[in-house]
Amino acid sequence: MKFAICQELFEGWDWNRQCELIAEIGYTGIEAAPFTLASSIYELEPERRIELRQQAESHGLTIIGLHWLLAKTEGLYLTSPDASVRAATRDYVIALGDACADLGGDLMVFGSPAQRNLLDGVSREEAMGHAADVFAGALPRLAERGVSLCMEPLTTNETDFIRTCAEAVELIERVESSTGAENFLLHQDVKAMVGQETDPVPELVQRHANRLGHFHVNDTNLLGPGMG
C-alpha cells in the first residue's frame, strides 16, 4: 500500500521540489491533479510524463494516479444530454488514462463536481444514463493501460449527483452490467462520508469493501486524520 498525498497543495512549485518535500515528510506516493501538470492533458507530452515519473522515482516516490480529472477544463461534462459533449468527455478521460499509465499510476479518482452536477431539465435517471455512457466508452482503453477508474461520492455542498456510496455503486453496477468492465470501482473519502452519509464510516467501509478501489482519509476540514 502506498501512503500518498494529493499534490495540488503545492501548485506552482517546481515538480522536483514537490517530490523532495513529499518524500521528506514521509509519503511514498503522489496523487496528481492533472491541471497542475498542464493546462490540458493533451499538452502533457510523453517525454514530459517520463521526466515527471523519473523525478518522482528518484525520491523514492510512485505517482499512484490522478484526481480532479476535469477541473479547470472547458467544454467537458459527465452528465450532459449533448452526445458530442459526452464524446469529448469520454475521449478526455481516455487521454487521462494514458497519461496516468505513462506516469506510473494505475488509478484515477472521478470527483469533478462542477462537471457532473445535474443540468436544467436533466433528471437523476437521465444523468445516470449519460454518465454510464461516458464511462462505458472509456473503461476498455483504461483497462488496456492497467488503469482503474474510481467514482467518488461527494456531499450536497459540492454536488447534487452521486452523493453516497450506494449511489456510486448503483452507477458502477450499471456500467458493469452493460460492459463487463472490472476496472470501475468505488472511491471512499472520510470527509464526504462524515458529511453526507447516515451510517458510520467503518460500516460503510465494510459494506462496500468488495467494490473499493481507493480511499482518502482527510477529515472534514480537509486536514489529516484526527485534525478536524
C-alpha positions as CSV (number, residue, x, y, z in Angstrom):
1,M,0.0,0.0,0.0
2,K,1.3,3.5,-0.9
3,F,0.7,6.4,1.5
4,A,0.1,9.2,-0.9
5,I,-0.6,12.9,-0.9
6,C,-2.7,15.0,-3.3
7,Q,-0.1,17.3,-4.7
8,E,-2.3,20.3,-5.7
9,L,-1.3,21.5,-2.3
10,F,2.0,22.5,-3.9
11,E,0.5,24.0,-7.1
12,G,3.0,26.4,-8.6
13,W,6.0,24.7,-7.1
14,D,8.8,23.2,-9.2
15,W,8.0,19.4,-9.6
16,N,11.3,18.3,-8.2
17,R,10.8,20.5,-5.1
18,Q,7.4,19.0,-4.6
19,C,8.8,15.5,-4.7
20,E,11.7,16.3,-2.4
21,L,9.3,17.7,0.3
22,I,6.7,14.9,-0.1
23,A,9.4,12.3,0.4
24,E,10.9,14.2,3.3
25,I,7.7,14.3,5.3
26,G,7.2,10.6,4.9
27,Y,4.9,9.9,1.9
28,T,5.6,7.2,-0.6
29,G,3.2,8.2,-3.3
30,I,1.8,11.2,-5.2
31,E,-1.8,11.6,-6.3
32,A,-1.5,14.2,-9.0
33,A,-4.1,16.7,-10.2
34,P,-3.7,17.0,-14.0
35,F,-4.3,20.8,-14.1
36,T,-1.1,21.3,-12.1
37,L,0.9,19.4,-14.7
38,A,-0.5,21.1,-17.9
39,S,-3.5,23.2,-18.9
40,S,-4.8,20.3,-20.8
41,I,-3.8,16.6,-20.6
42,Y,-3.3,16.7,-24.4
43,E,-0.5,19.2,-23.8
44,L,1.4,16.9,-21.4
45,E,3.9,15.4,-23.9
46,P,5.1,11.8,-23.5
47,E,8.7,13.0,-22.8
48,R,7.5,15.2,-20.0
49,R,5.5,12.4,-18.5
50,I,8.6,10.2,-18.4
51,E,10.6,13.1,-16.8
52,L,8.0,13.6,-14.1
53,R,7.9,9.9,-13.3
54,Q,11.6,9.6,-13.2
55,Q,12.0,12.6,-10.9
56,A,9.4,11.2,-8.5
57,E,11.1,7.8,-8.5
58,S,14.5,9.4,-7.8
59,H,12.9,10.5,-4.5
60,G,11.5,7.0,-3.8
61,L,8.0,8.1,-4.8
62,T,5.4,6.5,-7.0
63,I,2.8,8.6,-8.9
64,I,-0.1,6.4,-7.9
65,G,-2.7,8.1,-10.1
66,L,-4.8,11.2,-10.8
67,H,-7.7,13.0,-9.3
68,W,-9.7,16.2,-10.0
69,L,-9.8,14.9,-13.6
70,L,-11.9,17.6,-15.2
71,A,-11.0,20.5,-13.0
72,K,-10.2,23.7,-15.0
73,T,-11.3,22.1,-18.3
74,E,-13.8,23.7,-20.7
75,G,-16.5,22.0,-22.8
76,L,-16.4,18.7,-20.8
77,Y,-19.4,17.4,-18.8
78,L,-20.2,14.0,-17.5
79,T,-23.9,14.2,-17.4
80,S,-24.6,16.4,-20.4
81,P,-27.5,15.5,-22.6
82,D,-25.4,16.6,-25.6
83,A,-23.8,13.5,-27.1
84,S,-20.9,15.5,-28.6
85,V,-20.0,16.8,-25.1
86,R,-20.2,13.3,-23.7
87,A,-17.9,12.1,-26.5
88,A,-15.4,14.8,-25.8
89,T,-15.5,14.0,-22.1
90,R,-15.0,10.3,-22.9
91,D,-12.0,11.0,-25.1
92,Y,-10.5,13.2,-22.4
93,V,-10.9,10.5,-19.8
94,I,-9.2,8.1,-22.1
95,A,-6.4,10.6,-22.6
96,L,-6.1,11.0,-18.8
97,G,-5.8,7.2,-18.5
98,D,-3.0,7.1,-21.0
99,A,-1.2,9.9,-19.1
100,C,-1.8,8.1,-15.8
101,A,-0.2,4.9,-17.0
102,D,2.7,6.8,-18.6
103,L,3.3,8.5,-15.2
104,G,3.3,5.1,-13.5
105,G,-0.2,5.2,-12.0
106,D,-2.9,2.7,-12.0
107,L,-6.0,4.6,-10.7
108,M,-8.0,7.7,-11.4
109,V,-10.5,9.3,-9.0
110,F,-13.5,10.9,-10.6
111,G,-14.7,13.7,-8.4
112,S,-15.1,16.8,-10.5
113,P,-18.4,18.0,-9.0
114,A,-18.6,21.1,-11.3
115,Q,-18.6,18.8,-14.4
116,R,-21.2,16.4,-13.1
117,N,-24.0,18.4,-11.4
118,L,-27.5,18.0,-12.8
119,L,-28.2,20.4,-15.6
120,D,-31.5,22.1,-16.0
121,G,-34.1,19.7,-17.4
122,V,-31.9,16.6,-16.8
123,S,-33.3,14.1,-14.3
124,R,-31.2,12.0,-12.0
125,E,-32.1,8.9,-14.0
126,E,-31.1,10.6,-17.3
127,A,-27.9,11.8,-15.7
128,M,-27.1,8.2,-14.6
129,G,-27.5,7.1,-18.3
130,H,-25.3,9.9,-19.6
131,A,-22.6,9.2,-17.0
132,A,-22.8,5.5,-17.8
133,D,-22.4,6.3,-21.5
134,V,-19.2,8.3,-20.9
135,F,-17.6,5.7,-18.6
136,A,-18.6,2.7,-20.7
137,G,-16.8,4.2,-23.7
138,A,-13.7,5.0,-21.7
139,L,-13.2,2.0,-19.5
140,P,-12.0,-0.6,-22.1
141,R,-9.0,1.6,-23.1
142,L,-8.2,2.3,-19.4
143,A,-8.2,-1.5,-18.8
144,E,-5.7,-1.9,-21.6
145,R,-3.4,0.5,-19.8
146,G,-3.9,-1.1,-16.4
147,V,-5.8,1.8,-15.0
148,S,-8.9,1.7,-12.8
149,L,-11.5,4.5,-12.6
150,C,-12.8,5.2,-9.0
151,M,-16.1,7.0,-8.6
152,E,-16.1,9.5,-5.7
153,P,-19.3,10.3,-3.9
154,L,-19.3,13.9,-2.7
155,T,-21.5,15.9,-0.3
156,T,-24.6,18.0,-1.0
157,N,-22.4,21.1,-0.5
158,E,-20.3,20.0,-3.5
159,T,-22.7,18.3,-5.9
160,D,-26.2,17.0,-6.5
161,F,-25.2,13.9,-8.4
162,I,-23.7,10.8,-6.7
163,R,-23.5,11.8,-3.1
164,T,-23.5,8.4,-1.3
165,C,-21.5,5.2,-1.6
166,A,-24.8,3.4,-2.6
167,E,-25.4,5.8,-5.5
168,A,-21.8,5.4,-6.7
169,V,-22.2,1.6,-6.6
170,E,-25.5,1.9,-8.5
171,L,-23.6,3.7,-11.3
172,I,-20.8,1.2,-11.1
173,E,-23.1,-1.8,-11.4
174,R,-25.0,-0.2,-14.2
175,V,-21.8,0.2,-16.3
176,E,-20.5,-3.2,-15.2
177,S,-23.8,-4.9,-16.3
178,S,-23.7,-3.4,-19.8
179,T,-19.9,-3.7,-20.4
180,G,-18.5,-6.4,-18.1
181,A,-15.9,-3.8,-17.1
182,E,-14.0,-4.8,-13.9
183,N,-12.0,-1.6,-13.6
184,F,-14.8,0.8,-12.5
185,L,-14.5,0.9,-8.7
186,L,-15.6,2.9,-5.6
187,H,-13.6,5.7,-4.1
188,Q,-14.4,6.5,-0.4
189,D,-13.5,9.7,1.2
190,V,-13.9,10.2,5.0
191,K,-14.7,13.9,4.7
192,A,-17.6,13.1,2.3
193,M,-18.9,10.1,4.2
194,V,-19.0,12.0,7.5
195,G,-20.6,15.0,5.8
196,Q,-23.3,13.1,3.8
197,E,-23.9,9.5,5.0
198,T,-26.1,8.5,7.9
199,D,-24.2,5.3,8.6
200,P,-20.9,5.2,10.5
201,V,-17.7,5.2,8.3
202,P,-16.5,1.8,9.5
203,E,-19.8,0.2,8.5
204,L,-19.7,1.9,5.1
205,V,-16.1,0.6,4.5
206,Q,-17.1,-2.9,5.4
207,R,-20.3,-2.9,3.3
208,H,-18.5,-1.8,0.2
209,A,-15.1,-3.4,0.6
210,N,-15.6,-5.6,-2.5
211,R,-16.1,-2.5,-4.6
212,L,-13.4,-0.3,-3.1
213,G,-10.5,0.9,-5.2
214,H,-9.1,3.9,-3.4
215,F,-9.5,5.8,-0.1
216,H,-9.0,9.3,1.2
217,V,-8.5,9.7,4.9
218,N,-8.8,13.5,5.2
219,D,-11.1,14.9,7.9
220,T,-14.0,17.3,7.2
221,N,-11.7,20.3,7.4
222,L,-9.5,18.6,4.6
223,L,-6.6,18.1,7.0
224,G,-5.3,14.8,8.2
225,P,-6.9,12.1,10.4
226,G,-7.8,13.4,13.8
227,M,-7.1,17.0,12.8
228,G,-10.6,18.2,12.2
